[in-house]
Amino acid sequence: MQITTVIFDMDGLLIDSEPFWAEAGSETLAKYDIRLTTEQYHTSTGLRTREWIEWWFGNFNIDSSYVQDAEETIIAAAIRKIRDNAEPMQGVEYIFDFFKNHGFKIGLASSSPMALIDVVVEKLGIADYLEAKTSAELLPNGKPHPQVFMNCAALMDVLPMECVCFEDSFNGLIAAKAARMKCVVIPEHKFSGELRWNAADLILKSLNDFGVGEFLKIGGQLSIKA
């Protein structure tokens, strides 16, 4: 089936927001005497904030009655930090122009709250490119469940098999594949050698590395213009 649609993740793919999520999360967890290693933090990227808090509170035996307050604290801090300090990832303008110029429908599907999605879309100046944006914030299940990607495809009136997703997290990769979509993954550099990324259809170092040749590698048709 012809690929007609691209769906982008957001955090860590389009905007360098992960350090600010990490700051907000670490500052909040520290209030409960929890300190994560870099490796521990990486294992939980791609989860929604509540799931992230519940996971680490469970691991460190923190009373679940504190989850909501911790979630609200992290989200508020992350939105403020990302709005004020985060920078676009390399190749954002290029990749959006590439797909727009080749006639693709373009969507955005993120685990982050819609309040942050709106902040980032405005900050990156990509509103005019997007036909749909979806958040897993209020869904019964977040990534690695595929629903946020499937909802985005439905809003654009396309089948999941017509879509290619761009992701940076393993949870997002699994969600995209579970939705029966192609997936291009751009993992954080220091974790890029891990074998688990081989579940993706294509592994790249940067958004700038995607072009017609890479589109053909994931099963795109030759009718796509050079």
ZAMAR-915003 format. One record per residue (C-alpha): chain; residue number from 1; z, y, x; residue in three letters. Coordinates in Angstrom, 3 decimals, padded with zeros to 6 digits. Each point is the difference from the previous one (the first is absolute). Example, Ala and Ser with C-alpha at 12.3 -4.5 7.8 and 13.67 -1.06 7.14 Angstrom:
REM ZAMAR-915003
{A; 1; {007.800; -004.500; 012.300}; ALA}
{A; 2; {-000.660; 003.440; 001.370}; SER}
//
This chain:
REM ZAMAR-915003
{A; 1; {000.000; 000.000; 000.000}; MET}
{A; 2; {-000.923; 003.437; 001.288}; GLN}
{A; 3; {002.857; 002.110; 001.365}; ILE}
{A; 4; {-000.100; 003.298; -001.867}; THR}
{A; 5; {003.538; 001.302; 000.336}; THR}
{A; 6; {002.536; 000.789; 002.702}; VAL}
{A; 7; {003.760; 000.190; -000.568}; ILE}
{A; 8; {002.254; 001.527; 002.628}; PHE}
{A; 9; {003.657; -000.567; 000.643}; ASP}
{A; 10; {001.743; 003.219; 001.006}; MET}
{A; 11; {003.096; -000.136; 002.219}; ASP}
{A; 12; {-000.847; -000.864; 003.584}; GLY}
{A; 13; {-003.713; -000.203; -000.794}; LEU}
{A; 14; {-001.015; 003.478; -001.183}; LEU}
{A; 15; {003.054; 001.936; 001.110}; ILE}
{A; 16; {002.457; -000.607; 002.811}; ASP}
{A; 17; {002.901; -000.200; -002.400}; SER}
{A; 18; {001.692; -003.183; 001.188}; GLU}
{A; 19; {002.156; 001.788; 002.628}; PRO}
{A; 20; {001.346; 002.270; -002.728}; PHE}
{A; 21; {000.650; -002.890; -002.402}; TRP}
{A; 22; {001.780; -001.679; 002.928}; ALA}
{A; 23; {002.070; 003.128; 000.643}; GLU}
{A; 24; {000.940; 000.354; -003.651}; ALA}
{A; 25; {000.809; -003.692; -000.247}; GLY}
{A; 26; {001.983; -000.128; 003.232}; SER}
{A; 27; {002.009; 003.097; -000.881}; GLU}
{A; 28; {000.883; -001.493; -003.371}; THR}
{A; 29; {000.812; -003.485; 001.292}; LEU}
{A; 30; {002.211; 001.525; 002.704}; ALA}
{A; 31; {002.283; 001.265; -002.774}; LYS}
{A; 32; {000.675; -003.682; -000.746}; TYR}
{A; 33; {000.343; -000.913; 003.697}; ASP}
{A; 34; {-003.403; -001.752; 000.068}; ILE}
{A; 35; {-002.294; 000.479; 002.985}; ARG}
{A; 36; {-003.350; -001.791; 000.174}; LEU}
{A; 37; {-002.019; -000.957; 003.049}; THR}
{A; 38; {-003.662; 001.023; 000.124}; THR}
{A; 39; {-000.983; -003.612; -000.658}; GLU}
{A; 40; {002.280; -000.231; -003.028}; GLN}
{A; 41; {-001.433; 003.190; -001.454}; TYR}
{A; 42; {-003.566; -001.208; 000.540}; HIS}
{A; 43; {000.605; -003.204; -001.983}; THR}
{A; 44; {000.721; 002.039; -003.127}; SER}
{A; 45; {-002.782; 002.622; 000.128}; THR}
{A; 46; {-002.130; 000.095; -003.148}; GLY}
{A; 47; {002.935; -000.659; -002.329}; LEU}
{A; 48; {001.019; 002.510; -002.629}; ARG}
{A; 49; {003.093; 002.019; 000.826}; THR}
{A; 50; {002.256; -001.804; -002.462}; ARG}
{A; 51; {-001.156; -003.407; 001.230}; GLU}
{A; 52; {000.489; 001.164; 003.569}; TRP}
{A; 53; {003.557; 001.156; -000.696}; ILE}
{A; 54; {000.829; -003.140; -001.984}; GLU}
{A; 55; {-001.319; -002.185; 002.810}; TRP}
{A; 56; {002.072; 001.634; 002.749}; TRP}
{A; 57; {003.082; 000.481; -002.166}; PHE}
{A; 58; {-000.180; -003.720; -000.768}; GLY}
{A; 59; {-000.361; -000.867; 003.676}; ASN}
{A; 60; {003.017; 002.112; 000.936}; PHE}
{A; 61; {002.119; -000.819; -003.078}; ASN}
{A; 62; {000.124; 003.552; -001.373}; ILE}
{A; 63; {001.055; 000.390; -003.641}; ASP}
{A; 64; {-003.132; 000.261; -002.179}; SER}
{A; 65; {001.616; 002.798; -002.049}; SER}
{A; 66; {-001.031; 002.372; 002.816}; TYR}
{A; 67; {-003.709; -000.884; -000.206}; VAL}
{A; 68; {-001.113; 002.737; -002.400}; GLN}
{A; 69; {001.708; 002.810; 001.902}; ASP}
{A; 70; {-001.421; -001.269; 003.286}; ALA}
{A; 71; {-003.494; -000.273; -001.496}; GLU}
{A; 72; {000.075; 003.557; -001.362}; GLU}
{A; 73; {001.282; 001.324; 003.334}; THR}
{A; 74; {-002.728; -001.702; 002.004}; ILE}
{A; 75; {-002.838; 001.085; -002.297}; ILE}
{A; 76; {001.102; 003.645; -000.099}; ALA}
{A; 77; {000.405; 000.132; 003.773}; ALA}
{A; 78; {-003.310; -001.772; 000.665}; ALA}
{A; 79; {-001.981; 002.304; -002.292}; ILE}
{A; 80; {001.488; 003.059; 001.692}; ARG}
{A; 81; {-000.590; -001.313; 003.532}; LYS}
{A; 82; {-003.564; -001.173; -000.710}; ILE}
{A; 83; {-000.981; 003.209; -001.786}; ARG}
{A; 84; {001.276; 002.142; 002.860}; ASP}
{A; 85; {-000.820; -002.082; 003.076}; ASN}
{A; 86; {-002.380; -002.952; -000.480}; ALA}
{A; 87; {-003.509; 000.109; 001.464}; GLU}
{A; 88; {-003.211; -001.697; -001.210}; PRO}
{A; 89; {-000.905; -003.252; 001.688}; MET}
{A; 90; {-003.047; 000.034; 002.245}; GLN}
{A; 91; {-003.254; -000.321; -001.945}; GLY}
{A; 92; {001.133; 000.947; -003.511}; VAL}
{A; 93; {-002.663; 002.649; -000.573}; GLU}
{A; 94; {-002.657; -002.242; 001.543}; TYR}
{A; 95; {000.778; -003.074; -002.116}; ILE}
{A; 96; {000.112; 001.903; -003.287}; PHE}
{A; 97; {-003.315; 001.691; 000.774}; ASP}
{A; 98; {-001.491; -003.354; 001.023}; PHE}
{A; 99; {000.772; -001.644; -003.324}; PHE}
{A; 100; {-000.827; 003.058; -002.096}; LYS}
{A; 101; {-003.377; 000.380; 001.720}; ASN}
{A; 102; {-000.781; -003.657; -000.697}; HIS}
{A; 103; {000.770; 000.331; -003.699}; GLY}
{A; 104; {003.257; -001.955; -000.159}; PHE}
{A; 105; {002.711; 000.464; -002.563}; LYS}
{A; 106; {003.198; 000.917; 001.846}; ILE}
{A; 107; {003.589; -000.698; -001.035}; GLY}
{A; 108; {003.480; 000.121; 001.482}; LEU}
{A; 109; {002.721; -002.588; -000.663}; ALA}
{A; 110; {003.440; 000.402; 001.541}; SER}
{A; 111; {003.501; -001.421; -000.199}; SER}
{A; 112; {001.297; 003.560; 000.244}; SER}
{A; 113; {001.089; 002.050; -003.020}; PRO}
{A; 114; {-002.706; 002.039; -001.714}; MET}
{A; 115; {001.909; 003.155; 000.974}; ALA}
{A; 116; {-000.688; -000.780; 003.662}; LEU}
{A; 117; {-003.578; -001.108; -000.673}; ILE}
{A; 118; {-000.698; 003.393; -001.556}; ASP}
{A; 119; {001.557; 001.795; 002.986}; VAL}
{A; 120; {-002.114; -001.984; 002.483}; VAL}
{A; 121; {-003.232; 000.322; -001.984}; VAL}
{A; 122; {000.433; 003.763; -000.022}; GLU}
{A; 123; {001.029; 000.098; 003.672}; LYS}
{A; 124; {-003.077; -002.013; 001.049}; LEU}
{A; 125; {-002.378; 001.835; -002.351}; GLY}
{A; 126; {-001.441; -003.226; -001.437}; ILE}
{A; 127; {000.465; 000.584; -003.744}; ALA}
{A; 128; {-003.719; 000.563; -000.613}; ASP}
{A; 129; {-000.875; -003.356; 001.587}; TYR}
{A; 130; {002.275; -002.074; -002.208}; LEU}
{A; 131; {-000.927; -001.578; -003.300}; GLU}
{A; 132; {003.381; -001.697; -000.393}; ALA}
{A; 133; {003.458; -000.094; 001.533}; LYS}
{A; 134; {002.704; -002.524; -000.826}; THR}
{A; 135; {003.617; -000.462; 001.006}; SER}
{A; 136; {002.025; -003.202; 000.010}; ALA}
{A; 137; {003.165; 002.041; -000.553}; GLU}
{A; 138; {000.540; -001.031; -003.629}; LEU}
{A; 139; {-001.814; -003.345; -000.015}; LEU}
{A; 140; {001.974; -003.223; -000.538}; PRO}
{A; 141; {-001.059; -001.081; 003.502}; ASN}
{A; 142; {-001.196; 001.911; 003.060}; GLY}
{A; 143; {-002.028; -001.183; 002.978}; LYS}
{A; 144; {-000.552; -002.804; 000.998}; PRO}
{A; 145; {-000.634; -000.396; -003.744}; HIS}
{A; 146; {-003.604; 001.132; -000.679}; PRO}
{A; 147; {000.620; 001.973; -003.203}; GLN}
{A; 148; {-000.224; 003.495; 001.524}; VAL}
{A; 149; {-003.450; -000.812; 001.422}; PHE}
{A; 150; {-001.153; -001.654; -003.218}; MET}
{A; 151; {001.137; 003.019; -002.030}; ASN}
{A; 152; {-001.947; 002.310; 002.302}; CYS}
{A; 153; {-003.166; -002.080; -000.406}; ALA}
{A; 154; {000.452; -000.043; -003.781}; ALA}
{A; 155; {000.290; 003.800; -000.124}; LEU}
{A; 156; {-003.351; 000.210; 001.789}; MET}
{A; 157; {-001.513; -002.622; -002.350}; ASP}
{A; 158; {-000.890; -002.427; 002.793}; VAL}
{A; 159; {000.823; -003.642; 000.644}; LEU}
{A; 160; {002.404; -000.850; 002.837}; PRO}
{A; 161; {-002.807; -001.913; 001.761}; MET}
{A; 162; {-001.955; 003.259; 000.253}; GLU}
{A; 163; {002.742; 001.626; 002.074}; CYS}
{A; 164; {000.902; 000.277; 003.651}; VAL}
{A; 165; {003.537; 001.119; 000.836}; CYS}
{A; 166; {001.166; 001.771; 003.133}; PHE}
{A; 167; {003.571; -000.845; 000.997}; GLU}
{A; 168; {002.378; 000.280; 002.922}; ASP}
{A; 169; {002.856; -002.278; -001.114}; SER}
{A; 170; {000.154; -003.769; -000.347}; PHE}
{A; 171; {001.487; 000.275; -003.505}; ASN}
{A; 172; {-002.968; 002.177; -000.965}; GLY}
{A; 173; {-002.459; -002.437; 001.563}; LEU}
{A; 174; {001.437; -002.880; -002.004}; ILE}
{A; 175; {-000.114; 002.112; -003.173}; ALA}
{A; 176; {-003.671; 000.844; 000.537}; ALA}
{A; 177; {-000.966; -003.616; 000.642}; LYS}
{A; 178; {002.038; -001.145; -003.013}; ALA}
{A; 179; {-002.031; 002.452; -002.089}; ALA}
{A; 180; {-003.170; -001.749; 001.295}; ARG}
{A; 181; {-001.114; 003.116; 001.837}; MET}
{A; 182; {-001.384; 000.305; 003.505}; LYS}
{A; 183; {002.514; 001.501; 002.407}; CYS}
{A; 184; {-000.434; 002.056; 003.158}; VAL}
{A; 185; {003.285; 000.291; 001.866}; VAL}
{A; 186; {000.988; 002.590; 002.606}; ILE}
{A; 187; {003.412; -001.191; 001.227}; PRO}
{A; 188; {002.372; 002.045; 002.090}; GLU}
{A; 189; {-001.179; -000.333; 003.592}; HIS}
{A; 190; {003.060; -001.752; 001.434}; LYS}
{A; 191; {-000.220; -002.715; -002.667}; PHE}
{A; 192; {-003.794; -000.317; -000.068}; SER}
{A; 193; {-000.099; -003.197; 002.079}; GLY}
{A; 194; {001.932; -002.045; -002.555}; GLU}
{A; 195; {-001.970; -002.960; -001.372}; LEU}
{A; 196; {000.954; 000.716; -003.608}; ARG}
{A; 197; {-002.512; 002.859; -000.147}; TRP}
{A; 198; {-002.747; -002.636; 000.132}; ASN}
{A; 199; {000.475; -000.342; -003.765}; ALA}
{A; 200; {-001.974; 003.259; -000.297}; ALA}
{A; 201; {-003.785; 000.142; -000.254}; ASP}
{A; 202; {-000.113; 002.515; 002.848}; LEU}
{A; 203; {002.516; 001.381; 002.506}; ILE}
{A; 204; {-000.569; 003.488; 001.425}; LEU}
{A; 205; {001.845; 002.408; 002.283}; LYS}
{A; 206; {-000.917; 003.147; -001.950}; SER}
{A; 207; {-001.728; 001.211; -003.149}; LEU}
{A; 208; {-002.601; 001.479; 002.347}; ASN}
{A; 209; {-001.026; -003.521; 001.013}; ASP}
{A; 210; {-001.411; -000.849; -003.435}; PHE}
{A; 211; {-003.728; 000.484; -000.568}; GLY}
{A; 212; {-003.054; -001.711; -001.454}; VAL}
{A; 213; {000.276; -002.876; 002.452}; GLY}
{A; 214; {003.587; -000.663; -000.996}; GLU}
{A; 215; {-000.927; 000.233; -003.665}; PHE}
{A; 216; {-002.596; -002.708; 000.517}; LEU}
{A; 217; {002.580; -002.183; 001.767}; LYS}
{A; 218; {002.189; -000.099; -003.110}; ILE}
{A; 219; {-002.897; -001.018; -002.240}; GLY}
{A; 220; {-001.482; 003.357; -000.975}; GLY}
{A; 221; {-003.620; 000.055; -001.062}; GLN}
{A; 222; {-002.834; 001.467; 002.065}; LEU}
{A; 223; {-000.759; 002.448; -002.802}; SER}
{A; 224; {002.851; 002.158; 001.294}; ILE}
{A; 225; {-001.607; 002.919; 001.834}; LYS}
{A; 226; {000.394; 000.454; 003.727}; ALA}
//
